[in-house]
Amino acid sequence: MPDGSDQLDAATRRARMLAVIEGVSFARVTDLSERFGVSTVTVRGDLESLEADGAVTRIRGGAMPVRGVRERPFEQTQIDAAEQKARIARAAVDQLGSGMSVMIDVGTTTSAIARELVARSELRDLTVVTNGLTIALELEQVLDRVSVVVTGGTLRQLQHSLVPPLADGLLGRVHADVAFIGCTGVDGEVGVTNINLPESEMKRAMAAAASRVIVVADSSKLGRVHIGRVVETSAVDALITGKDAPRSVIASLRANGLKHITTV
């Protein structure tokens, strides 16, 4: 609902616009236009001004705040939606067969996939390529049936991940049947995004090195957009998410080319 901002001076409108953006993590130009009762041209001008002030980062179709978005450690996010992540992991491993090669990206949902692989004793002769130390350690106990290749690279403490420099060279020399990609945002128009830029680079490289790209994301990630773009929606072969994922986001994903969506 418009808040009468067409009667406000530009500075006041921009201050209120920034408050809205910081409250939702990502705001679309069209939504801001409707909310403030001004044209999309005016909104873009306001966003340009806010970006020049260092308050927002513009992303295609909208903007996100520079301050207020913080990456949380692996140990904290691991407990978020744990049961849902376990269901997603089971559905993901259902896609695999013995003898396949698999890229497993770093993350808490992808770590759940590693734990599920440990439990699936019928799966043998798998080759897993990962940049996640937690994933490699999970799989260490089943090295009799799963070969684990760690990318190498520079260690990030928050996610126990290996990132550039020196992390993505291996990925140009291998090809996998499937890549399981985690993220912090999935949006129909913007695509798959992540809060950390070096990890976003690894995710892109993994997706490019696989025949199939399967994004695994709990439902809280849907509708969010972060700074690091991973892949466009149309480049994703399948999405596995929670059954309470917003219907409007699911519809937008389908409209933008992601046809295979599983909710669990």
Phi and psi restraints in degrees (value plus and minus 20) as a CYANA .aco file:
   2 PRO   PHI     -78.3   -38.3
   2 PRO   PSI     122.0   162.0
   3 ASP   PHI    -127.0   -87.0
   3 ASP   PSI       0.7    40.7
   4 GLY   PHI      56.5    96.5
   4 GLY   PSI      -1.2    38.8
   5 SER   PHI     -92.5   -52.5
   5 SER   PSI     -30.4     9.6
   6 ASP   PHI     -86.6   -46.6
   6 ASP   PSI     -36.5     3.5
   7 GLN   PHI    -113.0   -73.0
   7 GLN   PSI     -24.7    15.3
   8 LEU   PHI    -108.1   -68.1
   8 LEU   PSI     136.6   176.6
   9 ASP   PHI     -94.0   -54.0
   9 ASP   PSI     141.9   181.9
  10 ALA   PHI     -80.2   -40.2
  10 ALA   PSI     -60.0   -20.0
  11 ALA   PHI     -83.8   -43.8
  11 ALA   PSI     -62.8   -22.8
  12 THR   PHI     -87.3   -47.3
  12 THR   PSI     -62.5   -22.5
  13 ARG   PHI     -80.4   -40.4
  13 ARG   PSI     -63.5   -23.5
  14 ARG   PHI     -86.0   -46.0
  14 ARG   PSI     -57.0   -17.0
  15 ALA   PHI     -83.3   -43.3
  15 ALA   PSI     -63.1   -23.1
  16 ARG   PHI     -89.0   -49.0
  16 ARG   PSI     -55.7   -15.7
  17 MET   PHI     -83.8   -43.8
  17 MET   PSI     -61.6   -21.6
  18 LEU   PHI     -81.8   -41.8
  18 LEU   PSI     -60.4   -20.4
  19 ALA   PHI     -81.4   -41.4
  19 ALA   PSI     -59.5   -19.5
  20 VAL   PHI     -84.7   -44.7
  20 VAL   PSI     -66.4   -26.4
  21 ILE   PHI     -81.6   -41.6
  21 ILE   PSI     -62.7   -22.7
  22 GLU   PHI     -87.1   -47.1
  22 GLU   PSI     -45.9    -5.9
  23 GLY   PHI     -98.7   -58.7
  23 GLY   PSI     -44.0    -4.0
  24 VAL   PHI    -135.6   -95.6
  24 VAL   PSI     -20.3    19.7
  25 SER   PHI      54.0    94.0
  25 SER   PSI     -57.2   -17.2
  26 PHE   PHI    -167.9  -127.9
  26 PHE   PSI     114.3   154.3
  27 ALA   PHI    -149.4  -109.4
  27 ALA   PSI     115.7   155.7
  28 ARG   PHI    -104.3   -64.3
  28 ARG   PSI     130.1   170.1
  29 VAL   PHI     -78.1   -38.1
  29 VAL   PSI     -64.8   -24.8
  30 THR   PHI     -84.1   -44.1
  30 THR   PSI     -59.3   -19.3
  31 ASP   PHI     -88.0   -48.0
  31 ASP   PSI     -60.2   -20.2
  32 LEU   PHI     -85.9   -45.9
  32 LEU   PSI     -57.6   -17.6
  33 SER   PHI     -79.9   -39.9
  33 SER   PSI     -66.3   -26.3
  34 GLU   PHI     -87.1   -47.1
  34 GLU   PSI     -62.7   -22.7
  35 ARG   PHI     -84.9   -44.9
  35 ARG   PSI     -61.0   -21.0
  36 PHE   PHI    -117.0   -77.0
  36 PHE   PSI     -21.5    18.5
  37 GLY   PHI      46.9    86.9
  37 GLY   PSI      12.3    52.3
  38 VAL   PHI    -147.8  -107.8
  38 VAL   PSI     148.0   188.0
  39 SER   PHI     -92.6   -52.6
  39 SER   PSI     140.9   180.9
  40 THR   PHI     -84.8   -44.8
  40 THR   PSI     -49.9    -9.9
  41 VAL   PHI     -83.3   -43.3
  41 VAL   PSI     -62.8   -22.8
  42 THR   PHI     -84.2   -44.2
  42 THR   PSI     -62.5   -22.5
  43 VAL   PHI     -80.3   -40.3
  43 VAL   PSI     -64.8   -24.8
  44 ARG   PHI     -81.6   -41.6
  44 ARG   PSI     -57.9   -17.9
  45 GLY   PHI     -84.8   -44.8
  45 GLY   PSI     -60.6   -20.6
  46 ASP   PHI     -83.4   -43.4
  46 ASP   PSI     -62.0   -22.0
  47 LEU   PHI     -86.5   -46.5
  47 LEU   PSI     -57.3   -17.3
  48 GLU   PHI     -81.1   -41.1
  48 GLU   PSI     -61.0   -21.0
  49 SER   PHI     -86.5   -46.5
  49 SER   PSI     -63.3   -23.3
  50 LEU   PHI     -85.7   -45.7
  50 LEU   PSI     -56.4   -16.4
  51 GLU   PHI     -88.1   -48.1
  51 GLU   PSI     -59.9   -19.9
  52 ALA   PHI     -82.8   -42.8
  52 ALA   PSI     -49.7    -9.7
  53 ASP   PHI    -101.7   -61.7
  53 ASP   PSI     -24.8    15.2
  54 GLY   PHI      60.0   100.0
  54 GLY   PSI      -2.4    37.6
  55 ALA   PHI    -112.6   -72.6
  55 ALA   PSI     -48.4    -8.4
  56 VAL   PHI    -156.5  -116.5
  56 VAL   PSI     142.6   182.6
  57 THR   PHI    -135.4   -95.4
  57 THR   PSI     103.9   143.9
  58 ARG   PHI     -99.9   -59.9
  58 ARG   PSI     114.8   154.8
  59 ILE   PHI    -148.2  -108.2
  59 ILE   PSI     130.9   170.9
  60 ARG   PHI     -68.8   -28.8
  60 ARG   PSI     101.5   141.5
  61 GLY   PHI      72.8   112.8
  61 GLY   PSI     -26.6    13.4
  62 GLY   PHI     157.7   197.7
  62 GLY   PSI    -168.4  -128.4
  63 ALA   PHI    -175.7  -135.7
  63 ALA   PSI     136.7   176.7
  64 MET   PHI    -148.9  -108.9
  64 MET   PSI     135.6   175.6
  65 PRO   PHI     -95.0   -55.0
  65 PRO   PSI     127.9   167.9
  66 VAL   PHI     -98.0   -58.0
  66 VAL   PSI     -63.7   -23.7
  67 ARG   PHI    -118.3   -78.3
  67 ARG   PSI     136.7   176.7
  68 GLY   PHI      76.2   116.2
  68 GLY   PSI     -30.7     9.3
  69 VAL   PHI    -126.3   -86.3
  69 VAL   PSI      94.6   134.6
  70 ARG   PHI    -145.1  -105.1
  70 ARG   PSI     117.0   157.0
  71 GLU   PHI     -98.7   -58.7
  71 GLU   PSI     114.9   154.9
  72 ARG   PHI    -120.3   -80.3
  72 ARG   PSI     128.9   168.9
  73 PRO   PHI     -83.1   -43.1
  73 PRO   PSI     134.8   174.8
  74 PHE   PHI     -72.0   -32.0
  74 PHE   PSI     -64.7   -24.7
  75 GLU   PHI     -83.6   -43.6
  75 GLU   PSI     -48.8    -8.8
  76 GLN   PHI     -97.9   -57.9
  76 GLN   PSI     -67.3   -27.3
  77 THR   PHI     -93.9   -53.9
  77 THR   PSI     -38.1     1.9
  78 GLN   PHI     -81.6   -41.6
  78 GLN   PSI     -51.7   -11.7
  79 ILE   PHI    -106.7   -66.7
  79 ILE   PSI     -32.0     8.0
  80 ASP   PHI     -91.4   -51.4
  80 ASP   PSI     107.7   147.7
  81 ALA   PHI      30.7    70.7
  81 ALA   PSI      21.0    61.0
  82 ALA   PHI     -80.3   -40.3
  82 ALA   PSI     -61.7   -21.7
  83 GLU   PHI     -86.2   -46.2
  83 GLU   PSI     -60.2   -20.2
  84 GLN   PHI     -84.1   -44.1
  84 GLN   PSI     -62.2   -22.2
  85 LYS   PHI     -82.7   -42.7
  85 LYS   PSI     -55.4   -15.4
  86 ALA   PHI     -85.9   -45.9
  86 ALA   PSI     -59.2   -19.2
  87 ARG   PHI     -86.1   -46.1
  87 ARG   PSI     -61.9   -21.9
  88 ILE   PHI     -80.8   -40.8
  88 ILE   PSI     -61.5   -21.5
  89 ALA   PHI     -82.9   -42.9
  89 ALA   PSI     -61.9   -21.9
  90 ARG   PHI     -82.6   -42.6
  90 ARG   PSI     -63.0   -23.0
  91 ALA   PHI     -86.0   -46.0
  91 ALA   PSI     -54.6   -14.6
  92 ALA   PHI     -87.5   -47.5
  92 ALA   PSI     -66.6   -26.6
  93 VAL   PHI     -88.7   -48.7
  93 VAL   PSI     -44.3    -4.3
  94 ASP   PHI     -79.4   -39.4
  94 ASP   PSI     -40.8    -0.8
  95 GLN   PHI    -100.3   -60.3
  95 GLN   PSI     -27.7    12.3
  96 LEU   PHI    -123.0   -83.0
  96 LEU   PSI     137.0   177.0
  97 GLY   PHI    -156.9  -116.9
  97 GLY   PSI     142.2   182.2
  98 SER   PHI     -77.5   -37.5
  98 SER   PSI     124.8   164.8
  99 GLY   PHI      65.7   105.7
  99 GLY   PSI     -20.3    19.7
 100 MET   PHI    -103.1   -63.1
 100 MET   PSI     139.1   179.1
 101 SER   PHI    -127.9   -87.9
 101 SER   PSI     117.1   157.1
 102 VAL   PHI    -157.2  -117.2
 102 VAL   PSI     111.8   151.8
 103 MET   PHI    -113.5   -73.5
 103 MET   PSI     109.9   149.9
 104 ILE   PHI    -143.3  -103.3
 104 ILE   PSI      91.7   131.7
 105 ASP   PHI     -91.7   -51.7
 105 ASP   PSI     141.0   181.0
 106 VAL   PHI     -92.2   -52.2
 106 VAL   PSI     129.6   169.6
 107 GLY   PHI     128.7   168.7
 107 GLY   PSI     149.4   189.4
 108 THR   PHI     -98.6   -58.6
 108 THR   PSI     -55.7   -15.7
 109 THR   PHI     -90.2   -50.2
 109 THR   PSI     -59.4   -19.4
 110 THR   PHI     -90.1   -50.1
 110 THR   PSI     -50.5   -10.5
 111 SER   PHI     -84.6   -44.6
 111 SER   PSI     -54.4   -14.4
 112 ALA   PHI     -84.1   -44.1
 112 ALA   PSI     -54.1   -14.1
 113 ILE   PHI     -83.0   -43.0
 113 ILE   PSI     -62.1   -22.1
 114 ALA   PHI     -80.6   -40.6
 114 ALA   PSI     -63.1   -23.1
 115 ARG   PHI     -84.1   -44.1
 115 ARG   PSI     -57.0   -17.0
 116 GLU   PHI     -87.0   -47.0
 116 GLU   PSI     -56.5   -16.5
 117 LEU   PHI     -82.0   -42.0
 117 LEU   PSI     -58.1   -18.1
 118 VAL   PHI     -80.8   -40.8
 118 VAL   PSI     -58.9   -18.9
 119 ALA   PHI     -96.0   -56.0
 119 ALA   PSI     -40.5    -0.5
 120 ARG   PHI    -110.6   -70.6
 120 ARG   PSI      60.3   100.3
 121 SER   PHI     -85.9   -45.9
 121 SER   PSI     -36.8     3.2
 122 GLU   PHI     -95.1   -55.1
 122 GLU   PSI     -37.5     2.5
 123 LEU   PHI    -106.4   -66.4
 123 LEU   PSI     102.6   142.6
 124 ARG   PHI    -154.0  -114.0
 124 ARG   PSI     142.9   182.9
 125 ASP   PHI      37.1    77.1
 125 ASP   PSI      16.8    56.8
 126 LEU   PHI    -106.4   -66.4
 126 LEU   PSI     127.7   167.7
 127 THR   PHI    -136.8   -96.8
 127 THR   PSI     101.6   141.6
 128 VAL   PHI    -133.2   -93.2
 128 VAL   PSI     106.8   146.8
 129 VAL   PHI    -128.5   -88.5
 129 VAL   PSI     106.7   146.7
 130 THR   PHI    -164.0  -124.0
 130 THR   PSI     133.9   173.9
 131 ASN   PHI    -130.5   -90.5
 131 ASN   PSI      -5.6    34.4
 132 GLY   PHI    -127.6   -87.6
 132 GLY   PSI      99.7   139.7
 133 LEU   PHI     -85.6   -45.6
 133 LEU   PSI     -57.3   -17.3
 134 THR   PHI     -83.5   -43.5
 134 THR   PSI     -56.7   -16.7
 135 ILE   PHI     -87.3   -47.3
 135 ILE   PSI     -65.2   -25.2
 136 ALA   PHI     -79.9   -39.9
 136 ALA   PSI     -61.3   -21.3
 137 LEU   PHI     -89.3   -49.3
 137 LEU   PSI     -56.4   -16.4
 138 GLU   PHI     -79.0   -39.0
 138 GLU   PSI     -61.6   -21.6
 139 LEU   PHI    -103.3   -63.3
 139 LEU   PSI     -29.5    10.5
 140 GLU   PHI     -78.6   -38.6
 140 GLU   PSI     -51.9   -11.9
 141 GLN   PHI     -94.1   -54.1
 141 GLN   PSI     -28.7    11.3
 142 VAL   PHI    -144.8  -104.8
 142 VAL   PSI      15.4    55.4
 143 LEU   PHI     -86.9   -46.9
 143 LEU   PSI     -31.1     8.9
 144 ASP   PHI     -92.0   -52.0
 144 ASP   PSI     -37.7     2.3
 145 ARG   PHI    -152.5  -112.5
 145 ARG   PSI     -24.6    15.4
 146 VAL   PHI    -151.5  -111.5
 146 VAL   PSI     101.4   141.4
 147 SER   PHI    -107.7   -67.7
 147 SER   PSI     111.9   151.9
 148 VAL   PHI    -135.7   -95.7
 148 VAL   PSI     104.1   144.1
 149 VAL   PHI    -134.4   -94.4
 149 VAL   PSI     101.7   141.7
 150 VAL   PHI    -119.6   -79.6
 150 VAL   PSI     114.4   154.4
 151 THR   PHI     -85.5   -45.5
 151 THR   PSI     -49.5    -9.5
 152 GLY   PHI      60.0   100.0
 152 GLY   PSI     157.0   197.0
 153 GLY   PHI     108.0   148.0
 153 GLY   PSI    -177.9  -137.9
 154 THR   PHI    -121.3   -81.3
 154 THR   PSI     110.3   150.3
 155 LEU   PHI     -99.0   -59.0
 155 LEU   PSI     109.0   149.0
 156 ARG   PHI    -122.2   -82.2
 156 ARG   PSI     107.7   147.7
 157 GLN   PHI     -90.2   -50.2
 157 GLN   PSI     -62.6   -22.6
 158 LEU   PHI     -78.7   -38.7
 158 LEU   PSI     -62.3   -22.3
 159 GLN   PHI    -130.8   -90.8
 159 GLN   PSI     -17.9    22.1
 160 HIS   PHI      34.2    74.2
 160 HIS   PSI      23.6    63.6
 161 SER   PHI    -131.6   -91.6
 161 SER   PSI     137.9   177.9
 162 LEU   PHI    -128.0   -88.0
 162 LEU   PSI     105.5   145.5
 163 VAL   PHI    -155.5  -115.5
 163 VAL   PSI     148.9   188.9
 164 PRO   PHI     -79.2   -39.2
 164 PRO   PSI     130.8   170.8
 165 PRO   PHI     -97.2   -57.2
 165 PRO   PSI     135.5   175.5
 166 LEU   PHI      54.9    94.9
 166 LEU   PSI      -8.1    31.9
 167 ALA   PHI    -118.1   -78.1
 167 ALA   PSI     -48.6    -8.6
 168 ASP   PHI    -119.3   -79.3
 168 ASP   PSI     -20.2    19.8
 169 GLY   PHI     -82.9   -42.9
 169 GLY   PSI     -59.2   -19.2
 170 LEU   PHI     -81.5   -41.5
 170 LEU   PSI     -56.1   -16.1
 171 LEU   PHI     -87.0   -47.0
 171 LEU   PSI     -41.7    -1.7
 172 GLY   PHI     -98.5   -58.5
 172 GLY   PSI     -25.5    14.5
 173 ARG   PHI    -133.8   -93.8
 173 ARG   PSI     -17.5    22.5
 174 VAL   PHI    -152.1  -112.1
 174 VAL   PSI     142.8   182.8
 175 HIS   PHI    -161.5  -121.5
 175 HIS   PSI     113.7   153.7
 176 ALA   PHI    -134.6   -94.6
 176 ALA   PSI     136.3   176.3
 177 ASP   PHI     -87.9   -47.9
 177 ASP   PSI     -58.8   -18.8
 178 VAL   PHI    -167.3  -127.3
 178 VAL   PSI     127.6   167.6
 179 ALA   PHI    -141.5  -101.5
 179 ALA   PSI     106.0   146.0
 180 PHE   PHI    -115.9   -75.9
 180 PHE   PSI      96.4   136.4
 181 ILE   PHI    -133.3   -93.3
 181 ILE   PSI     104.7   144.7
 182 GLY   PHI    -114.0   -74.0
 182 GLY   PSI     151.3   191.3
 183 CYS   PHI    -188.0  -148.0
 183 CYS   PSI     155.4   195.4
 184 THR   PHI    -133.5   -93.5
 184 THR   PSI     -19.7    20.3
 185 GLY   PHI    -176.6  -136.6
 185 GLY   PSI     118.0   158.0
 186 VAL   PHI    -154.6  -114.6
 186 VAL   PSI      98.9   138.9
 187 ASP   PHI    -155.2  -115.2
 187 ASP   PSI     120.1   160.1
 188 GLY   PHI     -80.2   -40.2
 188 GLY   PSI     -61.7   -21.7
 189 GLU   PHI    -106.1   -66.1
 189 GLU   PSI     -62.1   -22.1
 190 VAL   PHI    -104.8   -64.8
 190 VAL   PSI     -53.6   -13.6
 191 GLY   PHI      83.5   123.5
 191 GLY   PSI    -171.5  -131.5
 192 VAL   PHI    -113.0   -73.0
 192 VAL   PSI     109.2   149.2
 193 THR   PHI    -152.8  -112.8
 193 THR   PSI     147.4   187.4
 194 ASN   PHI    -164.9  -124.9
 194 ASN   PSI     131.5   171.5
 195 ILE   PHI     -94.2   -54.2
 195 ILE   PSI     -43.1    -3.1
 196 ASN   PHI    -131.9   -91.9
 196 ASN   PSI     106.7   146.7
 197 LEU   PHI     -87.4   -47.4
 197 LEU   PSI     -67.1   -27.1
 198 PRO   PHI     -79.4   -39.4
 198 PRO   PSI     -58.8   -18.8
 199 GLU   PHI     -88.6   -48.6
 199 GLU   PSI     -52.7   -12.7
 200 SER   PHI     -81.0   -41.0
 200 SER   PSI     -59.0   -19.0
 201 GLU   PHI     -81.2   -41.2
 201 GLU   PSI     -62.6   -22.6
 202 MET   PHI     -85.7   -45.7
 202 MET   PSI     -60.0   -20.0
 203 LYS   PHI     -81.9   -41.9
 203 LYS   PSI     -63.5   -23.5
 204 ARG   PHI     -81.8   -41.8
 204 ARG   PSI     -64.0   -24.0
 205 ALA   PHI     -84.6   -44.6
 205 ALA   PSI     -59.4   -19.4
 206 MET   PHI     -85.2   -45.2
 206 MET   PSI     -62.8   -22.8
 207 ALA   PHI     -82.5   -42.5
 207 ALA   PSI     -58.8   -18.8
 208 ALA   PHI     -90.2   -50.2
 208 ALA   PSI     -40.3    -0.3
 209 ALA   PHI    -119.5   -79.5
 209 ALA   PSI      -3.6    36.4
 210 ALA   PHI    -150.7  -110.7
 210 ALA   PSI     130.5   170.5
 211 SER   PHI     -91.3   -51.3
 211 SER   PSI     -56.7   -16.7
 212 ARG   PHI    -146.7  -106.7
 212 ARG   PSI     118.5   158.5
 213 VAL   PHI    -133.5   -93.5
 213 VAL   PSI      96.9   136.9
 214 ILE   PHI    -136.2   -96.2
 214 ILE   PSI      96.8   136.8
 215 VAL   PHI    -109.0   -69.0
 215 VAL   PSI     110.0   150.0
 216 VAL   PHI    -135.8   -95.8
 216 VAL   PSI     101.2   141.2
 217 ALA   PHI    -172.9  -132.9
 217 ALA   PSI     108.5   148.5
 218 ASP   PHI     -86.7   -46.7
 218 ASP   PSI     141.9   181.9
 219 SER   PHI     -83.2   -43.2
 219 SER   PSI     -42.3    -2.3
 220 SER   PHI     -86.8   -46.8
 220 SER   PSI     -38.4     1.6
 221 LYS   PHI    -101.5   -61.5
 221 LYS   PSI     -38.9     1.1
 222 LEU   PHI     -94.6   -54.6
 222 LEU   PSI     112.3   152.3
 223 GLY   PHI      71.9   111.9
 223 GLY   PSI     -26.1    13.9
 224 ARG   PHI    -113.4   -73.4
 224 ARG   PSI     132.9   172.9
 225 VAL   PHI    -155.0  -115.0
 225 VAL   PSI     112.2   152.2
 226 HIS   PHI    -144.6  -104.6
 226 HIS   PSI     159.2   199.2
 227 ILE   PHI     -91.8   -51.8
 227 ILE   PSI     -53.0   -13.0
 228 GLY   PHI    -110.6   -70.6
 228 GLY   PSI      90.1   130.1
 229 ARG   PHI     -98.4   -58.4
 229 ARG   PSI     114.0   154.0
 230 VAL   PHI    -122.8   -82.8
 230 VAL   PSI     -87.9   -47.9
 231 VAL   PHI    -165.3  -125.3
 231 VAL   PSI     137.7   177.7
 232 GLU   PHI     -93.4   -53.4
 232 GLU   PSI     138.7   178.7
 233 THR   PHI     -75.9   -35.9
 233 THR   PSI     -61.4   -21.4
 234 SER   PHI     -87.9   -47.9
 234 SER   PSI     -36.1     3.9
 235 ALA   PHI    -107.5   -67.5
 235 ALA   PSI     -23.3    16.7
 236 VAL   PHI    -114.1   -74.1
 236 VAL   PSI     107.6   147.6
 237 ASP   PHI     -99.0   -59.0
 237 ASP   PSI     -52.6   -12.6
 238 ALA   PHI    -178.5  -138.5
 238 ALA   PSI     132.3   172.3
 239 LEU   PHI    -145.3  -105.3
 239 LEU   PSI     113.5   153.5
 240 ILE   PHI    -137.6   -97.6
 240 ILE   PSI     102.5   142.5
 241 THR   PHI    -164.1  -124.1
 241 THR   PSI    -195.7  -155.7
 242 GLY   PHI    -100.6   -60.6
 242 GLY   PSI     136.9   176.9
 243 LYS   PHI     -90.7   -50.7
 243 LYS   PSI     -35.2     4.8
 244 ASP   PHI    -116.5   -76.5
 244 ASP   PSI      -1.9    38.1
 245 ALA   PHI     -79.6   -39.6
 245 ALA   PSI     120.3   160.3
 246 PRO   PHI     -78.2   -38.2
 246 PRO   PSI     109.2   149.2
 247 ARG   PHI     -83.0   -43.0
 247 ARG   PSI     -54.9   -14.9
 248 SER   PHI     -85.2   -45.2
 248 SER   PSI     -56.9   -16.9
 249 VAL   PHI     -90.7   -50.7
 249 VAL   PSI     -61.8   -21.8
 250 ILE   PHI     -78.0   -38.0
 250 ILE   PSI     -64.3   -24.3
 251 ALA   PHI     -83.1   -43.1
 251 ALA   PSI     -60.8   -20.8
 252 SER   PHI     -85.3   -45.3
 252 SER   PSI     -59.3   -19.3
 253 LEU   PHI     -82.7   -42.7
 253 LEU   PSI     -64.3   -24.3
 254 ARG   PHI     -83.6   -43.6
 254 ARG   PSI     -61.3   -21.3
 255 ALA   PHI     -85.1   -45.1
 255 ALA   PSI     -44.6    -4.6
 256 ASN   PHI    -121.0   -81.0
 256 ASN   PSI      -1.5    38.5
 257 GLY   PHI      87.1   127.1
 257 GLY   PSI     -23.5    16.5
 258 LEU   PHI    -114.9   -74.9
 258 LEU   PSI      78.7   118.7
 259 LYS   PHI    -110.5   -70.5
 259 LYS   PSI     -49.2    -9.2
 260 HIS   PHI    -120.9   -80.9
 260 HIS   PSI      77.5   117.5
 261 ILE   PHI    -143.0  -103.0
 261 ILE   PSI     105.0   145.0
 262 THR   PHI    -133.3   -93.3
 262 THR   PSI     108.1   148.1
 263 THR   PHI    -132.3   -92.3
 263 THR   PSI     113.3   153.3
